[in-house]
Amino acid sequence: MALDRAGCLGLDLRDPLADHRRAFALPEGVVYLDGNSLGPLPAATAARLRQVVEREWGHGLIGSWSDAGWIDAARRVGAKIARLIGAAEDEVICADSTSVNLFKALAAALRLQHNAAPGCDVILSERGNFPTDLYIAQAITEVFGGRYRLLTVPGDEIAYHIDDGTAVVLLTHVDYRSGRMHDLADLTHRAHLAGALTVWDLSHSTGAVPVDLAGARADFAVGCGYKYLNGGPGAPAFVYAARRHLQAMQADRFAQPLAGWLGHRAPFDFAAEYEPADGIERFAAGTPPVIALAALECGVDTVLAAGVEPLRAKSVQLTQLFIDLVEQRCAGLGLELATPREAALRGSQVCYAREDAWPVMQALIARGVTGDYRSADGGAPGILRFGFAPLYVRFVDVWDAVEALREVLAGGAWDQPRFMARRAVT
Ligand SMILES: *Cc1c(COP(=O)(O)O)cnc(C)c1O
């Protein structure tokens, strides 16, 4: 496909999702390819937050817990997210951060495996998994007193390592660094055949690629609110537990370990003994962040308004166009594709390994194209990461981003001291 800029503008004219860009308050002059790290501000959010703060909090005061539906917000937004990941409405709740939800979900999965044979003691994960997922798994092995151990293997060897020693398979669906997407249904099936349970991290999937947790009979999942869900910095995360596991937890009368009062079946009885709620509410710990949940709901609504299947279709077109244009226009400039070429194997981002990736990305950002940088293991070249959120990224943006990349690399504009200084957040 040899397209020019006018051809890309033509694609935008025919784009069925083009109008959804207006649901965002995007700054002028920026091609934003970092919505996989922090989704942009939805146009509806500021007014909604003003309403929550001034009317519900300011006037309604404590009565708003009931009158404005604050107490139901974590379930209500969870039910909306459920529609994006193929879960039932009563299987998802918003709470805490992804890290904390991972802790709760992984602990619940391991507790369900309590009666497994003594040799069934492995938490199997991927070597390059997002660090917080590995840190939480490491911490959990200590919490369970050495009953379990963490085994990490290369991503393409996961299936080979699932056996009757595997208690839980803990994986991120779309890899944060490469964008490579695991076959969630196949690996879940393999785990179940071996008697293992799965905990899926959907941080880079939710709102960008279709996920069918029910179809895969997935066990537990967690995900992030501030990436493709556009919930704002530090937005609450979500946790999913299959209904059959919620019922098993109920039958065995065990709780996830962060058994706070809002996971109690009757918090306002103020009983001394913890009794978990029947359903997904047992994954709540403390008081929900009401203002942040209101922002998250605005963000989730932007995704629901478009629907996941149309988003995926456009996302595949955007990432393919970027790969094709970089190949055509940036040949010989040192970029090595670090994302699967096959669309079915990647999420909604494209990455390149490149020497001096850090200053190259800083020069691109100064040029009006925002992506980000990720370091690689063991001295390998860093990664230039570009996320293509199909709600607001246009085809012409893809063209302009590739042109900026070509200019920055071909002209050596990145090779200046002002682009070398590292910042706290990359
Ligand atoms: C972004 C991300 C997280 C974020 O975790 P927080 O606790 O919300 O900071 C976790 N896991 C993965 C795979 C992520 O991409």
The ligand as a MOL file (V3000), in Angstrom:
LIG
                    3D

  0  0  0     0  0            999 V3000
M  V30 BEGIN CTAB
M  V30 COUNTS 15 15 0 0 0
M  V30 BEGIN ATOM
M  V30 1 C -0.1680 0.0060 33.4820 0
M  V30 2 C -0.0380 -1.3790 34.0290 0
M  V30 3 C -0.2020 -1.6270 35.3880 0
M  V30 4 C -0.4430 -0.4740 36.3210 0
M  V30 5 O -0.5150 -0.8420 37.6420 0
M  V30 6 P -0.9290 0.2670 38.7210 0
M  V30 7 O -1.0150 -0.4800 39.9620 0
M  V30 8 O -2.2470 0.8220 38.2690 0
M  V30 9 O 0.1200 1.3190 38.7120 0
M  V30 10 C -0.1270 -2.9280 35.8260 0
M  V30 11 N 0.1050 -3.9430 34.9700 0
M  V30 12 C 0.2710 -3.7340 33.6430 0
M  V30 13 C 0.5340 -4.8700 32.7370 0
M  V30 14 C 0.2250 -2.4450 33.1500 0
M  V30 15 O 0.4120 -2.2230 31.8580 0
M  V30 END ATOM
M  V30 BEGIN BOND
M  V30 1 1 1 2
M  V30 2 1 2 3
M  V30 3 2 2 14
M  V30 4 1 3 4
M  V30 5 2 3 10
M  V30 6 1 4 5
M  V30 7 1 5 6
M  V30 8 2 6 7
M  V30 9 1 6 8
M  V30 10 1 6 9
M  V30 11 1 10 11
M  V30 12 2 11 12
M  V30 13 1 12 13
M  V30 14 1 12 14
M  V30 15 1 14 15
M  V30 END BOND
M  V30 END CTAB
M  END
